Amino acid sequence: GGVSLRPCSTRVAPEGVNAPIIHRIIRVDHAGEYGASRIYAGQMAVLGRSSVGPIIQQMWNQEKDHLKKFDELMVAYRVRPTVLLPFWNVAGFVLGAGSALLGRKGAMACTVAVEESISDHYNSQIRTLIEEDPEKYKDLLQIIKQFRDDEREHHDIGLEHDAEAAPAYLVLKTAIQLGCKAAIFLSERI
């Protein structure tokens, strides 16, 4: 027999966790952070050398940290990623670049829409975990609360940088948020 080169975790998920709920939460949050990272990559491709580039880079760096943490949680809890990651790779980049082609206000409108959707989704997950058992899920709750606060900060940065002055702001925001809801629904399940 040969040696398996497949990496495996030495960490074990806590006993007694509600695996279907935890798997759904970690899978969708991993997908969301992956998609957010791709959105910022698209924005940086268009606006990276502009005056708003450093702000986008700062938010992107936080999203990369979030994604790294969810990569770790995927292994620790033995959660399979959504099969839609290749799609989110392309869709996220296209959304980021497309919104950035509208200028910095368009990019910031996208940021506001996405980050509002994500922070609302994190709040829903926080409620679910508290209803399940706040002590058992204390560590995961702490991570989700911190990331939710980071997403709210990104939302506020978008507003501070004239997101609401983007062309057809309400239409753009509504369309992006509908896409976010669809992405959340699909990534939880597929």
HELIX and SHEET records of a PDB file:
HELIX    1   1 ALA A   19  LEU A   47  1                                  29    
HELIX    2   2 GLY A   53  ALA A   76  1                                  24    
HELIX    3   3 LEU A   85  LEU A  101  1                                  17    
HELIX    4   4 ARG A  104  GLU A  132  1                                  29    
HELIX    5   5 LYS A  138  GLU A  160  1                                  23    
HELIX    6   6 ALA A  163  ALA A  165  5                                   3    
HELIX    7   7 TYR A  169  ARG A  189  1                                  21    
END                                                                             
